[in-house]
Amino acid sequence: MEDSFLPESARTWLEGAEPVDLVIGLLTFNDATTAPSLVRAMIEGCARSLPQQRILVVNCDASSQDGTTQAIAHSVGEAARLWTIQHSVPGLSYKLASESGVPGRESAVRILATVTDKLNAAACVVIDGNLKSADAQWPELLLDPIISKGVDCVLPWFLRNRYEGTLTNTLLAPLTAALYGKRIPYHLGGAYAFSGNMIRSTLLPQPWDEGIARYGIDGWIMALAAAESLQICRAGLGPRLQQAKPMGELADLVAQSVGCLFYLMERYQEKWETVKDSGLVPTVGPSMGLGTATGSINVERMVNGFRQGLRDLLPVWQIILPAETFQQVLELGVEDTDGFRFPPSLWVQVVYDFALAYHDRLLHREHLLKALTPLYLGYTASFVIGTRAQGVEQVERELARLNDHFETMKPYLIQRWRWSDE
């Protein structure tokens, strides 16, 4: 049965349910302090900017222990229809390093997509319950492009300080742009919206196998939005403020997010091999350039992390990297911290060689992905050292140059990938 994964509560709600136009999906896990005001803002925003649309709030909860679901029900009151669904949490999901802190996100998103489809709703917006910065303008920014302009997927564009999200800025975003031609600013979700068309054509037909549970639904959605033939845009949502939750080890986060892109490269090889250049996706709302840095960046610790990799992972790196690249990485270890520089072209070469090694299964894939972490720390340290005395504009220029490096060096990736397939 195609909906056998649905919890009994979801099937009960769906029996004889009245049609709706919009589904507001709220993903929660111990978010009693943030979720009630968030859902109220979303309902008020829909009433203000989308008054003709019939809405349904669906709270997918991962067995909260702090009264989250009760607090949400009290906050919603009579303002909107509310379904509360407890979703399953597969074992792998506990290992995911999500900013939302919600285990089993893939199960929750699948439930929301299925509910949206069965109710024939035009769109579904998915919001993390730990966000504190949502306001009543978000429904218009996230949903109106789908309703009024035929967009399939609206992705979040948050205001970040210039050294926040460096894994996205220096690897995930430029690699995605080089592969699929779409420059998407932020990869870890928090707030996004799907059309009924995207749900039927792209989300629900997914295999929903261990791959999604292993690599995380957020990165999966971003990669699908870039790779599939969908109309997408980004919504300027302001700063991302949230209730902090444990994020786990950096190596796990790198393995999860980078692994998702490498994994889907195999599925979409015929598509990304033909892409020549990239462009920004359309934007709704205000522009979200990089903000000024807050707090201090411990560059020395990052450089030490890279040097620890030189001590511990040389045999692994030697398997993954060609001899010339391996030698260049070795030579980085002789620089003192202030003079430490990891050239952008070398970083791109390393990323592409790791993608090729992943494809060729030269090592156990999780071990290979985690071995990238010290190299990422080294490049990030170099990036910060080279730009910290400059303004935000210089940081943005350097990131644009890095994007260019990923694109100009892509023929190397294509040639080696094809060669390994022969």
N, C-alpha and C positions, 0 to 999 in steps of 0.2 A: 504494500500500500504506500503510495507516494508521500503521504503525510503522516506516516507511522512514527516519525520522530517528534511530532507535536505532543506536548504534555496534555494530559487529560483536561486540564483547566482551559487550555486554548481551544480544544475541540468543543468543549461545552459552550464557551463564549461564542464560537462561530455558528453553532446551531441556531438557525432562525435569526441571525444578526441582521440588523438594518444596514443598508448601504451607507458608506461614508465616502468623502472626497479625499481627506487627508488623514494619515496616520502619524501621530507624534510618538515615536518610540523612545523610551527613557531606559537606559541601561544602568542598573544600580547594584551596589554591594556595600552595605554599611554607609550610606550617604544621607542619613537623616538630617544632617545639619545643612546640606546644600540643595538636595533634590526638591524639597517642597517649594522654595522660592523660584527655582529654575523652571519647574513645570508651570507655575503660576505665570511667569514671564512669557512662556511660550503660548499659553492659552490667551493671555491678554493681547499678545502680538497678533495672533490669528484673528481675534475679534476685531482688532483695529485695522489691519491691512488686508485681511482675507475674509470679510464678514459673510460672504455668501457660501463659504465652504463648510461642509459638515465635517467636524473633526472627531477623531477618536484617540484618546491617550492610552497607550499600552506600556505598562511598566513591566519590563522583563528584569526580574530580580534573581540574583545568585544566592538566595537563602541568607539575606541580611539578618543580623542578630541585634540590631540597634533600633528596631521599630521603623525602618525606612518606609516600608510599604504602607503602614498605617499613617505615617506623617504625610505621605503623598496623597493618600485618600482624603485626609482631612483638609489638605491644602486645595485639592481640586473641588471638593464639595459638589455643588450642583452646577458648576461652571462648564463642565464637559463630561462626556461619557468616559469612563475609566475601566480598563481591564487590567488586572494584576495577574501575571503569569510567572511562576517559578520555573526557571529553565535549568536544564541539566548542565553539569560541569564535568566534561571528560577529563581524565587524569592528566593528559598532556597540557591542558589549559592552565593548570596550576604553575607550570614552569614559564609561562609567557610573561614578558616584562612590559606590561601595558601601563601607560600613564593613567588610565582610568581605574586600574586596580580591580576591574571586574573580571573574575575568571569565567570561562565559558562564553566569551563574547561571540564566538562564531555560532554557537547554538542560539543565542539571543537574536542575532541579526537574521539568521535563517528563519526563525519564528516570525519576526517582524515582516520580512519579505513575503512569507507565505500568507500571513494575515492580510497584508496589503493586496496581494493578488486575489485571494478568495473573496474579499469585499469589493474588488474591482475599484479600488481607490486610485486616484490619479498620481499620488506621490506619498512617499514615506520619508520622514526626517528622523535621523538617529542622533541622540544627544547623550553624552556621558553625564551621569548623575552627580559627579564630583565637581563639575564646573561651577565657578562662582561668578563668572563674568558675563553670563548670558543675559540679554536684555530683550525687551519687547520688539526690537527691530529685527531680531534674528529670523523669525518666521518669514518675513517679507524677503529678506536677503537669500534665504535658503530655499524657499518654496516658490516664490513668484516666478523665477526664471523657468521652472518646470511647467507651471500652470499657464503662463502668458507667452513664453517664447519657445516652448518645445524642447528645452534642454533636458538631457537624460540624467545627468549627475552633477550636483553642486558640491564642490570640495571646499574645506575650510582654509582660509588664509588669515593666520593670526599675526598680530604684531609681536615680534620676538626681539630680544636684545641681540646685539650683533654677534655674540659668541654663544647664543643659545641654539640648540638643535644643530650642532656642528656635524653630526653623523648624517643628517638630512642634507645640510648645505654642501658638504664636501664629498658626498658619495651617493646617497639615495636619489636626490633630486637631479644632479647632473647625469648620472647613469640612466635614469628614466628618460630624461630629455634626449640623450644621445640615442637611446634604443628606439623610442617611439615618437620622437618629434614634438613632445608636449612638455613644456616647462611648468611643472606643478610644484608649488612652493613648500608644501608641508605634508608629511607622510603618515602621521600618527593619529589621524582621525580626531575625535572629540565632538564633531558636529558635521554631519553631511546629509544630503538628501538624494533620493533616487526616484526616478519616474517609474510608473507602472511598466513602461516599455523596457527599461533597463532591468527591472526585476524579472520580467518574463523571459527576456532574450539573453541575459547575461548572468544574473545572480542565481536564480533558482536552478538553471541547468548545470551549475558547477557540480563536480563530483562530491563535494563536502566530505572529503576523505581526511586522512591524517595530515596531509600537507597543510590544510588550512589550520588545523589545530596546532600543528607544530610551529608554523611561521606567523600566525596571527591574522585575524580578519582585517585589521586596519591596513596593513601593507598590501594584503591581497586585493582589497577594494581599490586602492590607489593604482596598483599595477593593472588591474582590469580596466579601470577608467582610461588609463593611458593607452593600453594595447588594443582594446576593442574599438569598433567603429561607432563611437558614441559621441553625442554632443555634450561637452562638459564645460563648466566654467568654475571660477573660484569666487568665493564670497569673502569680502573684507569684514571680519568679525571683531576687530579690535584686539585688545590683549587677551591672552589665555591665562586666566587665573583659576586655580583649582585647589581643592583640598588635597594636600600631598599624601601620596601613598607609596609604600615601598616599591622600588623599581627593579630590584634584583641586581645581579652582577652585570657589569658592562659587557663582558664577553658573551653572555647569554643574549643581551639586547642586539649586539652586532650579528651574532649567528642567526637570530630570528629575523631581523629586518633585511639584512643583506641576503640571507638564504632565500627569502621570499622572492626577491627579484631574480636571483640566479635560477631558482626552481622554475619560474614562469618563462624565463628566457628559452627554455627547451620547448615549451609549448608554442611559443610565439616566434620561433626562429624565422619562419618565412616572412613574417611581417617586419621584424626589426632589421633584417638584412637589407631591405629595400629603402629604409628611411635615410635621407641624406642630411637634413638639417632640422632645426627645432624652432619653435616660436612659443610665446606666452599664450596661455589659454585666456579666453575672455574673462573680464572681471566685472562683478557687481559690487556696489558699495564702495567705500573709501579705499585708497591704496594703503597697503600695509608694508611700508619699507622697514628696514631694520631699525630698531630703536638703539639708544645709547646703552653701552654696557653697564651693568650693575654688579657690584661685588668684584672680587679679585679672581683671576684665573691662575691656578697653580701650574705654571708651565713646567717648572722643574720636576714636579711629580709625573707629568705626562712624558717628558723626555726620559726620566728614569724608567717608566713603564716600557718605553721603546727599547731601552738598553737591556732591561730584564728579558725582553723577547730575544735580543741578540744573544744573550747567554743561554736561554732555555730552548729556543725554537729554531736554531740554525739548521738542524737536520731536516726539519719539516719545511722550512722556507726553501731549502735547497732542492727539495722534490718539486715544489710548486713553481718556483721562479726560474726562468732561463738563466744561464750562467752570467750573462752581461748584466741583467737586472739584479741578480743576487749580489754581484760584486759591488754595484752602486749602493745597494742597501747596506752592505758591510761597511763601506767607507763613511757612511753617515755617523757611525758610532764614535769616530775620532774627534768630532766637534764638541766644544764646550757648549753649555746651555745657551748663553747669549748669542753665540755664533751658529747655533744649530739651524740648518736649512734643509728641508725636504722638498726638492723641486716638484712643482705641480705635474710636470710631464712624467716624472718617475712614479708619482702617486697613481696617476691614471694607468700607467703600465702595470703597476702592482695589482690594481683592481681588476684589470682585464685578464691578467695572468691567473688570478684567483678564480675568476669566472670560468676560464678555460680548464683549470685543474678540477673545479667542481663538476663541469660537464664531462670530463674524461674520467672522473672518479679515481683520481690518483691517490686519494686518501679517504678515510671515513669522513663523510661530508660535514658532520658537526665539528669534528676536530679541525678540519680545514678552515671552516668559517671562524671558529674561535681564534685560530692562529693569525687571523687578520687584525685582531684587536690591538696588539702593540704597534703595528704599522699605522693603524688609524690614529693612535695616540701620538705617534711621531709626526705624522703630517699635520694633525691639529695643532700641536705645539709649534711647529714651524709657521703655520698660518697665523697664529696669535702673535708670535714674536715679530713677524714681518709686518703686521698691521696695527698693533696695539698703540703705536704712537700716532697713527693716522686717524682721520675722521671716519664716520660711517660710510661716506661715499666711496672712500678707498677700499673698504671691506667689500662693498657691493661690486666694485670694479674687479677686484681680485676673484670674487666668486664667478663673475661673468667670464673672466679669462679661463677659469677652471672649466666652466661649461664648454668653452671653445676647445680646450684640450681634449675633453672626452669625445667631442664630435670629430675633430681632425684626426685623432688616433683610432677611430672606430674601424677603418679598413684593416688594421692589424688584427683586431678581434674577429672580424668576419673571415679573414683569410685563414687564421689559425683554427677557428671553429669548424670551417668547412673541411680543412685538411684532416682534422681529427675524426670527422665523420666518414671519411673515405676508407 
